[in-house]
Amino acid sequence: MPRGGYHPNAYLTEYRNVKLGLKARTIILEFLERASAEVKLISKETGLPHNVVLHHLKLLESRGIVQRKSGRPSIWALTGLGQKRLG
């Protein structure tokens, strides 16, 4: 978990934002800021369960924050939409 709190794009206005969800989305978004990857790798590197990663990626995809690139397996990447970190 980052010192500065949650990632700016972790908060989803149309969803219930519980601490565990915000924390999971923050971890996923911070990972994707470094590199695009498939769900399996994101899960392995972050320590989050596969189903949790996939659930939050789909939520973020519905808001246009991440996108699934075609292919098997799907590669997830940030779209650049949403708030940027300051500093």
Biopython code that builds the backbone (N, CA, C, O; Angstrom):
import numpy as np
from Bio.PDB.StructureBuilder import StructureBuilder

atoms = [
    (1, "MET", "N", (0.839, -1.188, 0.000)),
    (1, "MET", "CA", (0.000, 0.000, 0.000)),
    (1, "MET", "C", (0.874, 1.238, 0.000)),
    (1, "MET", "O", (1.800, 1.343, 0.805)),
    (2, "PRO", "N", (0.597, 2.166, -0.881)),
    (2, "PRO", "CA", (1.414, 3.364, -0.962)),
    (2, "PRO", "C", (1.213, 4.275, 0.243)),
    (2, "PRO", "O", (0.159, 4.258, 0.879)),
    (3, "ARG", "N", (2.221, 5.060, 0.544)),
    (3, "ARG", "CA", (2.131, 5.993, 1.661)),
    (3, "ARG", "C", (1.074, 7.062, 1.444)),
    (3, "ARG", "O", (0.363, 7.435, 2.377)),
    (4, "GLY", "N", (0.970, 7.551, 0.231)),
    (4, "GLY", "CA", (0.071, 8.654, -0.080)),
    (4, "GLY", "C", (-1.395, 8.279, -0.120)),
    (4, "GLY", "O", (-2.216, 9.120, -0.485)),
    (5, "GLY", "N", (-1.761, 7.083, 0.229)),
    (5, "GLY", "CA", (-3.153, 6.663, 0.182)),
    (5, "GLY", "C", (-3.444, 5.835, -1.052)),
    (5, "GLY", "O", (-2.601, 5.080, -1.537)),
    (6, "TYR", "N", (-4.654, 5.996, -1.543)),
    (6, "TYR", "CA", (-5.107, 5.203, -2.683)),
    (6, "TYR", "C", (-4.763, 5.889, -4.007)),
    (6, "TYR", "O", (-4.620, 7.110, -4.072)),
    (7, "HIS", "N", (-4.635, 5.094, -5.039)),
    (7, "HIS", "CA", (-4.395, 5.614, -6.385)),
    (7, "HIS", "C", (-5.609, 6.471, -6.765)),
    (7, "HIS", "O", (-6.739, 6.113, -6.431)),
    (8, "PRO", "N", (-5.393, 7.606, -7.464)),
    (8, "PRO", "CA", (-6.524, 8.476, -7.826)),
    (8, "PRO", "C", (-7.616, 7.769, -8.630)),
    (8, "PRO", "O", (-8.789, 8.128, -8.519)),
    (9, "ASN", "N", (-7.253, 6.782, -9.427)),
    (9, "ASN", "CA", (-8.250, 6.071, -10.240)),
    (9, "ASN", "C", (-8.864, 4.865, -9.536)),
    (9, "ASN", "O", (-9.711, 4.185, -10.117)),
    (10, "ALA", "N", (-8.461, 4.587, -8.310)),
    (10, "ALA", "CA", (-8.999, 3.443, -7.581)),
    (10, "ALA", "C", (-10.420, 3.709, -7.096)),
    (10, "ALA", "O", (-11.196, 2.773, -6.908)),
    (11, "TYR", "N", (-10.764, 4.972, -6.895)),
    (11, "TYR", "CA", (-12.092, 5.320, -6.417)),
    (11, "TYR", "C", (-13.053, 5.355, -7.592)),
    (11, "TYR", "O", (-12.858, 6.125, -8.532)),
    (12, "LEU", "N", (-14.095, 4.522, -7.547)),
    (12, "LEU", "CA", (-15.076, 4.441, -8.623)),
    (12, "LEU", "C", (-16.395, 5.036, -8.132)),
    (12, "LEU", "O", (-17.000, 4.525, -7.190)),
    (13, "THR", "N", (-16.833, 6.110, -8.770)),
    (13, "THR", "CA", (-17.981, 6.866, -8.282)),
    (13, "THR", "C", (-19.294, 6.094, -8.274)),
    (13, "THR", "O", (-20.151, 6.364, -7.432)),
    (14, "GLU", "N", (-19.474, 5.166, -9.164)),
    (14, "GLU", "CA", (-20.748, 4.461, -9.252)),
    (14, "GLU", "C", (-20.749, 3.123, -8.520)),
    (14, "GLU", "O", (-21.693, 2.345, -8.657)),
    (15, "TYR", "N", (-19.719, 2.851, -7.759)),
    (15, "TYR", "CA", (-19.608, 1.591, -7.037)),
    (15, "TYR", "C", (-19.380, 1.860, -5.559)),
    (15, "TYR", "O", (-18.964, 2.949, -5.165)),
    (16, "ARG", "N", (-19.656, 0.864, -4.766)),
    (16, "ARG", "CA", (-19.381, 0.950, -3.340)),
    (16, "ARG", "C", (-17.875, 0.782, -3.157)),
    (16, "ARG", "O", (-17.311, -0.238, -3.554)),
    (17, "ASN", "N", (-17.240, 1.751, -2.575)),
    (17, "ASN", "CA", (-15.784, 1.751, -2.430)),
    (17, "ASN", "C", (-15.394, 1.372, -1.015)),
    (17, "ASN", "O", (-15.280, 2.232, -0.142)),
    (18, "VAL", "N", (-15.191, 0.090, -0.792)),
    (18, "VAL", "CA", (-14.737, -0.383, 0.511)),
    (18, "VAL", "C", (-13.212, -0.395, 0.526)),
    (18, "VAL", "O", (-12.574, -0.432, -0.526)),
    (19, "LYS", "N", (-12.639, -0.364, 1.710)),
    (19, "LYS", "CA", (-11.186, -0.269, 1.844)),
    (19, "LYS", "C", (-10.439, -1.374, 1.111)),
    (19, "LYS", "O", (-9.425, -1.116, 0.463)),
    (20, "LEU", "N", (-10.940, -2.613, 1.212)),
    (20, "LEU", "CA", (-10.248, -3.723, 0.543)),
    (20, "LEU", "C", (-10.253, -3.548, -0.977)),
    (20, "LEU", "O", (-9.253, -3.832, -1.635)),
    (21, "GLY", "N", (-11.368, -3.085, -1.535)),
    (21, "GLY", "CA", (-11.451, -2.860, -2.972)),
    (21, "GLY", "C", (-10.538, -1.726, -3.415)),
    (21, "GLY", "O", (-9.852, -1.833, -4.431)),
    (22, "LEU", "N", (-10.533, -0.645, -2.652)),
    (22, "LEU", "CA", (-9.653, 0.477, -2.977)),
    (22, "LEU", "C", (-8.194, 0.060, -2.918)),
    (22, "LEU", "O", (-7.390, 0.443, -3.768)),
    (23, "LYS", "N", (-7.864, -0.726, -1.912)),
    (23, "LYS", "CA", (-6.480, -1.203, -1.765)),
    (23, "LYS", "C", (-6.098, -2.104, -2.940)),
    (23, "LYS", "O", (-5.020, -1.953, -3.514)),
    (24, "ALA", "N", (-6.993, -3.053, -3.300)),
    (24, "ALA", "CA", (-6.711, -3.971, -4.412)),
    (24, "ALA", "C", (-6.551, -3.207, -5.720)),
    (24, "ALA", "O", (-5.616, -3.465, -6.478)),
    (25, "ARG", "N", (-7.460, -2.263, -5.992)),
    (25, "ARG", "CA", (-7.356, -1.489, -7.239)),
    (25, "ARG", "C", (-6.091, -0.640, -7.264)),
    (25, "ARG", "O", (-5.477, -0.474, -8.318)),
    (26, "THR", "N", (-5.701, -0.105, -6.119)),
    (26, "THR", "CA", (-4.474, 0.679, -6.044)),
    (26, "THR", "C", (-3.263, -0.183, -6.387)),
    (26, "THR", "O", (-2.398, 0.237, -7.155)),
    (27, "ILE", "N", (-3.202, -1.370, -5.827)),
    (27, "ILE", "CA", (-2.092, -2.289, -6.094)),
    (27, "ILE", "C", (-2.055, -2.658, -7.581)),
    (27, "ILE", "O", (-0.988, -2.670, -8.195)),
    (28, "ILE", "N", (-3.215, -2.956, -8.152)),
    (28, "ILE", "CA", (-3.298, -3.326, -9.569)),
    (28, "ILE", "C", (-2.887, -2.151, -10.461)),
    (28, "ILE", "O", (-2.113, -2.328, -11.402)),
    (29, "LEU", "N", (-3.398, -0.966, -10.172)),
    (29, "LEU", "CA", (-3.073, 0.212, -10.987)),
    (29, "LEU", "C", (-1.597, 0.559, -10.907)),
    (29, "LEU", "O", (-0.989, 0.930, -11.911)),
    (30, "GLU", "N", (-1.020, 0.441, -9.728)),
    (30, "GLU", "CA", (0.412, 0.718, -9.590)),
    (30, "GLU", "C", (1.246, -0.296, -10.368)),
    (30, "GLU", "O", (2.276, 0.057, -10.941)),
    (31, "PHE", "N", (0.808, -1.550, -10.391)),
    (31, "PHE", "CA", (1.508, -2.558, -11.180)),
    (31, "PHE", "C", (1.411, -2.213, -12.669)),
    (31, "PHE", "O", (2.408, -2.279, -13.388)),
    (32, "LEU", "N", (0.213, -1.845, -13.130)),
    (32, "LEU", "CA", (0.013, -1.547, -14.543)),
    (32, "LEU", "C", (0.708, -0.252, -14.971)),
    (32, "LEU", "O", (0.953, -0.050, -16.160)),
    (33, "GLU", "N", (1.026, 0.618, -14.026)),
    (33, "GLU", "CA", (1.800, 1.810, -14.364)),
    (33, "GLU", "C", (3.220, 1.425, -14.790)),
    (33, "GLU", "O", (3.863, 2.140, -15.558)),
    (34, "ARG", "N", (3.692, 0.302, -14.287)),
    (34, "ARG", "CA", (5.039, -0.161, -14.629)),
    (34, "ARG", "C", (5.059, -0.983, -15.907)),
    (34, "ARG", "O", (6.006, -0.888, -16.687)),
    (35, "ALA", "N", (4.022, -1.792, -16.133)),
    (35, "ALA", "CA", (4.013, -2.666, -17.307)),
    (35, "ALA", "C", (2.625, -3.230, -17.561)),
    (35, "ALA", "O", (1.856, -3.447, -16.624)),
    (36, "SER", "N", (2.306, -3.466, -18.820)),
    (36, "SER", "CA", (1.087, -4.171, -19.192)),
    (36, "SER", "C", (1.308, -5.656, -18.938)),
    (36, "SER", "O", (2.428, -6.149, -19.068)),
    (37, "ALA", "N", (0.250, -6.369, -18.577)),
    (37, "ALA", "CA", (0.427, -7.785, -18.263)),
    (37, "ALA", "C", (-0.902, -8.529, -18.302)),
    (37, "ALA", "O", (-1.974, -7.924, -18.330)),
    (38, "GLU", "N", (-0.805, -9.846, -18.305)),
    (38, "GLU", "CA", (-1.994, -10.689, -18.228)),
    (38, "GLU", "C", (-2.374, -10.867, -16.759)),
    (38, "GLU", "O", (-1.572, -10.606, -15.862)),
    (39, "VAL", "N", (-3.600, -11.313, -16.530)),
    (39, "VAL", "CA", (-4.128, -11.466, -15.165)),
    (39, "VAL", "C", (-3.250, -12.379, -14.323)),
    (39, "VAL", "O", (-2.998, -12.091, -13.153)),
    (40, "LYS", "N", (-2.788, -13.467, -14.901)),
    (40, "LYS", "CA", (-1.974, -14.429, -14.159)),
    (40, "LYS", "C", (-0.715, -13.775, -13.590)),
    (40, "LYS", "O", (-0.370, -13.996, -12.429)),
    (41, "LEU", "N", (-0.035, -12.978, -14.396)),
    (41, "LEU", "CA", (1.186, -12.308, -13.938)),
    (41, "LEU", "C", (0.871, -11.231, -12.904)),
    (41, "LEU", "O", (1.586, -11.097, -11.910)),
    (42, "ILE", "N", (-0.191, -10.465, -13.131)),
    (42, "ILE", "CA", (-0.581, -9.439, -12.164)),
    (42, "ILE", "C", (-0.867, -10.091, -10.814)),
    (42, "ILE", "O", (-0.433, -9.600, -9.772)),
    (43, "SER", "N", (-1.593, -11.191, -10.845)),
    (43, "SER", "CA", (-1.920, -11.913, -9.619)),
    (43, "SER", "C", (-0.665, -12.416, -8.909)),
    (43, "SER", "O", (-0.524, -12.266, -7.696)),
    (44, "LYS", "N", (0.229, -13.007, -9.667)),
    (44, "LYS", "CA", (1.460, -13.551, -9.093)),
    (44, "LYS", "C", (2.322, -12.457, -8.473)),
    (44, "LYS", "O", (2.811, -12.608, -7.354)),
    (45, "GLU", "N", (2.508, -11.361, -9.195)),
    (45, "GLU", "CA", (3.397, -10.293, -8.743)),
    (45, "GLU", "C", (2.813, -9.464, -7.595)),
    (45, "GLU", "O", (3.561, -8.959, -6.758)),
    (46, "THR", "N", (1.492, -9.319, -7.551)),
    (46, "THR", "CA", (0.874, -8.497, -6.510)),
    (46, "THR", "C", (0.477, -9.299, -5.275)),
    (46, "THR", "O", (0.278, -8.737, -4.198)),
    (47, "GLY", "N", (0.363, -10.619, -5.438)),
    (47, "GLY", "CA", (-0.071, -11.448, -4.315)),
    (47, "GLY", "C", (-1.575, -11.469, -4.136)),
    (47, "GLY", "O", (-2.071, -12.022, -3.154)),
    (48, "LEU", "N", (-2.315, -10.875, -5.069)),
    (48, "LEU", "CA", (-3.776, -10.886, -5.003)),
    (48, "LEU", "C", (-4.309, -12.126, -5.719)),
    (48, "LEU", "O", (-3.733, -12.553, -6.720)),
    (49, "PRO", "N", (-5.394, -12.704, -5.224)),
    (49, "PRO", "CA", (-5.982, -13.867, -5.907)),
    (49, "PRO", "C", (-6.419, -13.518, -7.333)),
    (49, "PRO", "O", (-6.827, -12.390, -7.611)),
    (50, "HIS", "N", (-6.329, -14.495, -8.223)),
    (50, "HIS", "CA", (-6.664, -14.336, -9.637)),
    (50, "HIS", "C", (-8.054, -13.744, -9.818)),
    (50, "HIS", "O", (-8.232, -12.805, -10.594)),
    (51, "ASN", "N", (-9.050, -14.291, -9.101)),
    (51, "ASN", "CA", (-10.427, -13.821, -9.274)),
    (51, "ASN", "C", (-10.603, -12.374, -8.800)),
    (51, "ASN", "O", (-11.414, -11.639, -9.362)),
    (52, "VAL", "N", (-9.865, -11.967, -7.793)),
    (52, "VAL", "CA", (-9.924, -10.587, -7.297)),
    (52, "VAL", "C", (-9.348, -9.642, -8.349)),
    (52, "VAL", "O", (-9.939, -8.602, -8.640)),
    (53, "VAL", "N", (-8.208, -9.996, -8.913)),
    (53, "VAL", "CA", (-7.581, -9.172, -9.949)),
    (53, "VAL", "C", (-8.525, -9.023, -11.136)),
    (53, "VAL", "O", (-8.730, -7.912, -11.626)),
    (54, "LEU", "N", (-9.096, -10.121, -11.601)),
    (54, "LEU", "CA", (-9.990, -10.084, -12.760)),
    (54, "LEU", "C", (-11.227, -9.238, -12.470)),
    (54, "LEU", "O", (-11.653, -8.460, -13.323)),
    (55, "HIS", "N", (-11.802, -9.378, -11.292)),
    (55, "HIS", "CA", (-12.980, -8.597, -10.907)),
    (55, "HIS", "C", (-12.673, -7.105, -10.969)),
    (55, "HIS", "O", (-13.437, -6.341, -11.558)),
    (56, "HIS", "N", (-11.578, -6.691, -10.377)),
    (56, "HIS", "CA", (-11.248, -5.268, -10.336)),
    (56, "HIS", "C", (-10.821, -4.741, -11.702)),
    (56, "HIS", "O", (-11.090, -3.584, -12.026)),
    (57, "LEU", "N", (-10.164, -5.564, -12.503)),
    (57, "LEU", "CA", (-9.831, -5.141, -13.866)),
    (57, "LEU", "C", (-11.102, -4.886, -14.673)),
    (57, "LEU", "O", (-11.168, -3.925, -15.439)),
    (58, "LYS", "N", (-12.101, -5.734, -14.507)),
    (58, "LYS", "CA", (-13.363, -5.539, -15.229)),
    (58, "LYS", "C", (-14.078, -4.279, -14.762)),
    (58, "LYS", "O", (-14.675, -3.573, -15.575)),
    (59, "LEU", "N", (-14.028, -3.987, -13.464)),
    (59, "LEU", "CA", (-14.605, -2.739, -12.958)),
    (59, "LEU", "C", (-13.880, -1.536, -13.558)),
    (59, "LEU", "O", (-14.511, -0.579, -14.007)),
    (60, "LEU", "N", (-12.558, -1.595, -13.558)),
    (60, "LEU", "CA", (-11.759, -0.503, -14.108)),
    (60, "LEU", "C", (-11.969, -0.367, -15.619)),
    (60, "LEU", "O", (-11.955, 0.741, -16.156)),
    (61, "GLU", "N", (-12.162, -1.493, -16.294)),
    (61, "GLU", "CA", (-12.426, -1.468, -17.735)),
    (61, "GLU", "C", (-13.764, -0.786, -18.025)),
    (61, "GLU", "O", (-13.877, -0.038, -18.995)),
    (62, "SER", "N", (-14.772, -1.037, -17.197)),
    (62, "SER", "CA", (-16.091, -0.436, -17.405)),
    (62, "SER", "C", (-16.047, 1.083, -17.258)),
    (62, "SER", "O", (-16.906, 1.780, -17.797)),
    (63, "ARG", "N", (-15.067, 1.596, -16.542)),
    (63, "ARG", "CA", (-14.889, 3.044, -16.362)),
    (63, "ARG", "C", (-13.887, 3.614, -17.361)),
    (63, "ARG", "O", (-13.644, 4.821, -17.362)),
    (64, "GLY", "N", (-13.300, 2.770, -18.210)),
    (64, "GLY", "CA", (-12.373, 3.235, -19.236)),
    (64, "GLY", "C", (-10.971, 3.509, -18.736)),
    (64, "GLY", "O", (-10.189, 4.169, -19.419)),
    (65, "ILE", "N", (-10.639, 3.011, -17.551)),
    (65, "ILE", "CA", (-9.324, 3.265, -16.951)),
    (65, "ILE", "C", (-8.282, 2.269, -17.451)),
    (65, "ILE", "O", (-7.114, 2.618, -17.620)),
    (66, "VAL", "N", (-8.705, 1.033, -17.685)),
    (66, "VAL", "CA", (-7.816, 0.021, -18.263)),
    (66, "VAL", "C", (-8.490, -0.549, -19.507)),
    (66, "VAL", "O", (-9.699, -0.412, -19.690)),
    (67, "GLN", "N", (-7.702, -1.181, -20.347)),
    (67, "GLN", "CA", (-8.249, -1.846, -21.533)),
    (67, "GLN", "C", (-7.611, -3.209, -21.702)),
    (67, "GLN", "O", (-6.472, -3.451, -21.303)),
    (68, "ARG", "N", (-8.386, -4.082, -22.306)),
    (68, "ARG", "CA", (-7.921, -5.436, -22.588)),
    (68, "ARG", "C", (-7.473, -5.472, -24.037)),
    (68, "ARG", "O", (-8.256, -5.203, -24.948)),
    (69, "LYS", "N", (-6.222, -5.801, -24.240)),
    (69, "LYS", "CA", (-5.709, -5.899, -25.602)),
    (69, "LYS", "C", (-6.026, -7.292, -26.132)),
    (69, "LYS", "O", (-5.992, -8.272, -25.387)),
    (70, "SER", "N", (-6.331, -7.373, -27.413)),
    (70, "SER", "CA", (-6.724, -8.645, -28.000)),
    (70, "SER", "C", (-5.604, -9.665, -27.952)),
    (70, "SER", "O", (-4.422, -9.328, -27.886)),
    (71, "GLY", "N", (-6.011, -10.910, -27.986)),
    (71, "GLY", "CA", (-5.055, -12.004, -27.964)),
    (71, "GLY", "C", (-5.358, -12.963, -26.832)),
    (71, "GLY", "O", (-6.203, -12.698, -25.977)),
    (72, "ARG", "N", (-4.670, -14.056, -26.842)),
    (72, "ARG", "CA", (-4.820, -15.066, -25.786)),
    (72, "ARG", "C", (-3.477, -15.327, -25.178)),
    (72, "ARG", "O", (-2.581, -15.750, -25.909)),
    (73, "PRO", "N", (-3.259, -15.118, -23.930)),
    (73, "PRO", "CA", (-4.191, -14.510, -22.978)),
    (73, "PRO", "C", (-4.263, -13.002, -23.182)),
    (73, "PRO", "O", (-3.368, -12.394, -23.770)),
    (74, "SER", "N", (-5.353, -12.412, -22.680)),
    (74, "SER", "CA", (-5.533, -10.967, -22.798)),
    (74, "SER", "C", (-4.484, -10.224, -21.986)),
    (74, "SER", "O", (-4.165, -10.609, -20.861)),
    (75, "ILE", "N", (-3.963, -9.177, -22.554)),
    (75, "ILE", "CA", (-3.005, -8.310, -21.871)),
    (75, "ILE", "C", (-3.761, -7.048, -21.450)),
    (75, "ILE", "O", (-4.458, -6.432, -22.256)),
    (76, "TRP", "N", (-3.616, -6.680, -20.202)),
    (76, "TRP", "CA", (-4.295, -5.512, -19.654)),
    (76, "TRP", "C", (-3.312, -4.353, -19.586)),
    (76, "TRP", "O", (-2.140, -4.536, -19.256)),
    (77, "ALA", "N", (-3.810, -3.144, -19.905)),
    (77, "ALA", "CA", (-2.972, -1.949, -19.887)),
    (77, "ALA", "C", (-3.803, -0.738, -19.490)),
    (77, "ALA", "O", (-5.023, -0.734, -19.656)),
    (78, "LEU", "N", (-3.149, 0.279, -18.971)),
    (78, "LEU", "CA", (-3.818, 1.537, -18.652)),
    (78, "LEU", "C", (-4.174, 2.266, -19.937)),
    (78, "LEU", "O", (-3.449, 2.169, -20.927)),
    (79, "THR", "N", (-5.286, 2.996, -19.929)),
    (79, "THR", "CA", (-5.701, 3.748, -21.108)),
    (79, "THR", "C", (-5.180, 5.174, -21.100)),
    (79, "THR", "O", (-5.109, 5.815, -22.148)),
    (80, "GLY", "N", (-4.819, 5.672, -19.937)),
    (80, "GLY", "CA", (-4.411, 7.064, -19.819)),
    (80, "GLY", "C", (-5.567, 7.952, -19.425)),
    (80, "GLY", "O", (-5.380, 9.142, -19.173)),
    (81, "LEU", "N", (-6.774, 7.382, -19.366)),
    (81, "LEU", "CA", (-7.953, 8.124, -18.948)),
    (81, "LEU", "C", (-7.990, 8.205, -17.432)),
    (81, "LEU", "O", (-7.544, 7.280, -16.753)),
    (82, "GLY", "N", (-8.498, 9.260, -16.909)),
    (82, "GLY", "CA", (-8.641, 9.384, -15.466)),
    (82, "GLY", "C", (-7.637, 10.368, -14.892)),
    (82, "GLY", "O", (-6.945, 11.081, -15.619)),
    (83, "GLN", "N", (-7.580, 10.387, -13.597)),
    (83, "GLN", "CA", (-6.725, 11.338, -12.902)),
    (83, "GLN", "C", (-5.276, 10.892, -12.904)),
    (83, "GLN", "O", (-4.978, 9.698, -12.864)),
    (84, "LYS", "N", (-4.394, 11.848, -12.949)),
    (84, "LYS", "CA", (-2.963, 11.574, -12.879)),
    (84, "LYS", "C", (-2.476, 11.855, -11.471)),
    (84, "LYS", "O", (-3.061, 12.669, -10.756)),
    (85, "ARG", "N", (-1.419, 11.192, -11.076)),
    (85, "ARG", "CA", (-0.798, 11.458, -9.779)),
    (85, "ARG", "C", (-0.064, 12.785, -9.822)),
    (85, "ARG", "O", (0.531, 13.142, -10.839)),
    (86, "LEU", "N", (-0.107, 13.494, -8.747)),
    (86, "LEU", "CA", (0.635, 14.742, -8.646)),
    (86, "LEU", "C", (1.987, 14.455, -8.012)),
    (86, "LEU", "O", (2.088, 13.696, -7.047)),
    (87, "GLY", "N", (3.005, 15.062, -8.558)),
    (87, "GLY", "CA", (4.348, 14.927, -7.977)),
    (87, "GLY", "C", (5.008, 13.680, -8.193)),
    (87, "GLY", "O", (6.136, 13.492, -7.736)),
]
sb = StructureBuilder()
sb.init_structure("model")
sb.init_model(0)
sb.init_chain("A")
sb.init_seg("    ")
for serial, (resi, resn, name, xyz) in enumerate(atoms, 1):
    if name == "N":
        sb.init_residue(resn, " ", resi, " ")
    sb.init_atom(name, np.array(xyz, "f"), 0.0, 1.0, " ", f" {name:<3s}", serial, name[0])
structure = sb.get_structure()
